[in-house]
Amino acid sequence: MNQHTNPDREARNILIANDRGGYTIPTEGLYPYQWNWDSAITALGFAQFDLDRAWVEIETLFTGQWDNGMVPHILFHQQDEGYFPGPDVWGCNGPIPSSGIIQPPIAATMTRKIWEQDTAFGDARMKALFPKLRAWHRWIMKWRLDEFGAVCTTHPWEAGRDNAPDWDNSMARMDASDVGEYKRRDTSHVNSEDRPTKFDYDRYIRLVQIGRKAAWDQQKLLSLNPFRIADPTMTFTTLRAARDLLVISEQLGLAAEGLSTDIEKLEAGARSLWNEELGSFDARDAHTGEMSGSVSNASYLCWYAGVESDKMLERLKATLETVPYPVPSYDPEMPKFDARRYWRGPTWAFMNMMIGFGLQDLGHTEHANQLRKKTGDLISGFGFAEYFDPITGSPAGGKAFSWTAAVWLHWAG
Ligand code: 9WN
């Protein structure tokens, strides 16, 4: 462990160094573009010392919004050979070169927090953003709901938890034999043992090829895309976004037709992800109906969505007591747990913050504080890493990471 003596300054400096003028890259080298949910978290960090810059982060993200309302998961503001797959592989036609999928819609929630903090200019900037946030929400409600009202991810990158065990069975059913040659860049920046495997990458790229061939036509992809999974990340974040959009619209006197109905549908969808046998919220393959049997850190986002669960609270208590650096992205008791390999075990500070927001909102203050303190100790002890080994705390992945810095500034520090 290497104590960081002035983490406040370090965190601010990371955001400033990763700022590319209007948008922030997650980390130098590994991720040289603007990522959707990273930016929403990063904006919260900027809000602690530069409110205007916080707004700009979100406003820049929405300059990449497609005409149909979709907000891409990556905006390729400029070309960079250090990342694969780049804009030429995705083949999209939005206002800014981009990927063709989304990420969990947390922008409405984080923007609400910035708006509440900005008593001087917040209302005007929120009024300008609101129709865009609303349009993205409409797009998700139109294209991503399953028959129960849960929200589906159509690519492992879409849920933002690339190689989570939640997708294993669905990925194993996919044929990627005709993916062709390609060159990964991620493993030239960080340890390949900590990254998704080739088996996974072949399927990530194959899914991009399928989307591109369909010109990202969502109607066609409903039947063409072999990967469609109702998942706790997408469902809980969309439900929370709908609740926040409703509150914003009420306070600013903006039209909100449909939002209350959306909330009802999404609440039913969220409940449908409860796996009684597992005793946890879980993912479900929308093509087969099969549950994944995964307890992930996304399972604990229920409170973030305003969904109470005594059983998840019991589970969280046990996790806080037994795992040295919680919350692991996959339950250490389960056979597929891997303390280093990306979303198959490691702890992610920004997920902890979102779990903490939910706990606090639903009155579980003691647990929220415990989680905040443990996350703070992790960052001040091991630095601003992309993610951490939940057993030893050792840092992994990219260094000087924007969302870890933002978590420190906004919540954990
Ligand atoms: C693909 C940027 C992103 C995060 C994701 C994380 C990782 C990308 C990758 O990095 O995904 O989107 O190439 O591995 O899984 O959550 O937004 O930090």
Residues whose N, C-alpha, C, O or C-beta is under 5 A from the ligand:
A	BS01	9WN	P26 Y31 W35 D38 W157 G160 R161 D162
